[in-house]
């Protein structure tokens, strides 16, 4: 029998399960999709039962495909920051509040004030309390759902709820804990002083381990639900934004990872928890001990492309939506710079480099000369500009780059990869397994945790290059001139975004 590692990733739009062997080769992969709820503008919620059913379906699919494997360990990954509230009997109290939920701005301000201001908060955690982080959601429940809050006994993130269903154990690990905003990333432990100032009972939060630690084993009920043998070790894993860097082979300073999924991420590994001036970046614990992770997260990347596709498909009654390939082909026919058309992709507000939950999307520079292909290209360029905008913050704290390792669904587009190569002026590569997202990184961490590989850096050697793209000087010059304009658009429009929110025209 082939020894295999099972990685499971609880994503925003679906759950992926995959099996890899000791060489890092993907043996089987399956994704089960599900939806989310947006009960009000800026609110995003999900029933945790969808995650469990999605995991059950995707795991069942890979087990059917490869019934000849013996699973040595399971690693978990998942969307970060999501508040999954449990009562004393571990029942879910309400739909989970997701990472891109924007309702808790007032609570984030309250947390910063109670911490003693932004500088003091950064002293506790090295991160600002961003809208969408778990900490602000806890206070939102306290303020707006006091009857449910009175029943609240446990707060877990999405992948850790799956861990509980698999093993009966409540636990998390350092990368996902970092994204709650309640974690001291320098000490790699919950920030007891901050919890005290916020009057949050530490018992609400699960025990936290390093990412490669075995945090439970598949129990009887988990085995019955998922069709797995009892006793398989379940390793800590990692939050998707962090563990994807491992799955792309990014563990050394100077290597950048970009992810174009629903959100957009620029990330790099750190050898120390560098200070995070004004907290606009995120400095988290990495999935390897004594390693840290710096990233900036835009709330809008592939999600903006999906919006554009849906909007184009809705223009004609009964018309079919264009495929992503059709949209990209139209975009490729438009010249670099999209004839002076710009797209601000802030459809769900923004996190980095502009922590602004009321930011809005916009087409700027639209004229009668522009067609659908120009609009499509401007959407793709707008997402790429937003990634470059994030990296500008990283450069200010001394982080440079020599190569980009692209991942996420957007990395399948050669055009989007080439835009990054041209704008960042460096080689862009994709690697084996990176297209599988957090599930591949989770499987690698499971292997490290159970001795298949001695450490995470050894595991990254399995992330072999698949494609390479070099920058084009002429196109790069055009995109960098466009980026200089893009940088000024948010500052110019931010007051208008505030006025739109104040007018409540979208209520």
C-alpha positions, 0 to 999 in steps of 0.5 A: 500500500502507498503511504499517503498524507491527507490535506483538507482545506476549508475554503470560502467557496468550497472544501478541498481534500487531496492525497500526496505521497512521500515524494510530494506528488498529488495522488488525488484531489477533490473539491466540494463547493458550497455557498455563503450568506450575505444578510446585509451589505458588508456581512458574510456568514456561513453555516459550519455544517456546510464545511463538514459536509464539504469535507465529507464529500471531498474526502470520500471522493479522494478515498474512492479514487485512491483506495490503495493508500494508507493515510499516515496523517491528516493536515488541516488548513482553512479560511482565517479569522472566521468566528465559529461560536460554540456553546457548552455542549460544543453546538454551533450557536449561529452561522460563522462570521467570515474573514471578509465580514465588515460589520465590526469596525466599531468594535475594532476601534473599541479594542484599540482604545481599550488596549491603550491606542494603536502603539500599545496594541502593536506592543501586545500583538504586533498587529492592528485589530483589523475589521474581519479579525476574530477579536472584533467579532467576539465583541460584536457578539457581546454587543449585538447578540447578548443572549447568544453571547451568554451561551458562548463557551468556545471560539474556534476558527473554521479548520479548528471546528473541522478538527473538533468534528474529526477528533473531539479535541478543541485546539488551534495552532500559531498561524491561525491564532495570529489572525485572531488579533488576540495573539502575541506573535513575538511570544507565540502565545495568547496575549493575556494582558490584552484579553484582560483589558478586553474582558475576554475569558481566556477559556473561550480560546482553544489551546494553541500549539506549533503547527506541526504538532499532533493535536488529536486523532480521528475518533470513533464518530469522526471515523464513521462520518468521514470513512477513515480509520480511527487513530489517524493523527491530525496535525495542527496545520495552518491558516490558509494565507500562511500555509499556502506559502509553504505549499508554494515553496516560500520559506526563505527571505527574498521569495515572494508569494502572491495568491489570487484567490477570492482574496489577494495576498502578498507574503514572504517568510521572516526569520524574526518577528519584525516590527510592524509600523502602523500595523498595516501589514500582518506579521504572523507566526509561520507554520515552522517553529522559529519562523514568521510570516509577513503578508498583506491581504487585499479583500478583493482579487479573484472575487472581483473577477467573479463579480465582473463575470456575473455582472457581464452575464446579467446584462442580457436576459437569459444570457449565459455568463461568459467563461473566465477563459473568454473574459481573459481572452478579451482582456488579452486583446486590450493593450497594457494599461487598458487604454487608460482605464483603471479599476479599483477592486475594493468591492468588499471594502479593503484591508491592505494597504488601506484598512477601510471597510467602507472603501468602494470599487470604481472604474476610473477613466472610462470613455466611449473608446473602451469596450468589454475587453478593456474593462476586463483587462482593467479588472485584472490589472487593478488586482495586480496593482493592488498586490503591488501596492501591498508590496510597497509597504513591505519595501518600506520595512526592508523586504525585497524580492527576487522571485514571485511564486504565484498561487491561487486560482488566478495563477492558472492565467498566464496573462495574470502571471505575466502582468505580475512579472511585468509590474514587479519586474521579476521572474514569476514561477508556479510550482507543483502543488501550489494550485491545490491551495492550502490543502497541499501545504496542510499535507506537507505540514502533516508529513513534517509532524509525523516524521515523513520529512525532518522540517518544513524547509526540507518539505519545500524542496518538493515544490518543483517549478512548473512554469516560468515567466520573465518580465517584458521591459516595454510592458513593464514600463507601461504598467509601472506608469499606470501604477503611479496613477493607481496609487493616487486613486484611493486617497483621492476618492476616500472622502467620496467613499465615506460620503457614500457610506454616510448617505446610506444609499446602498442600505 
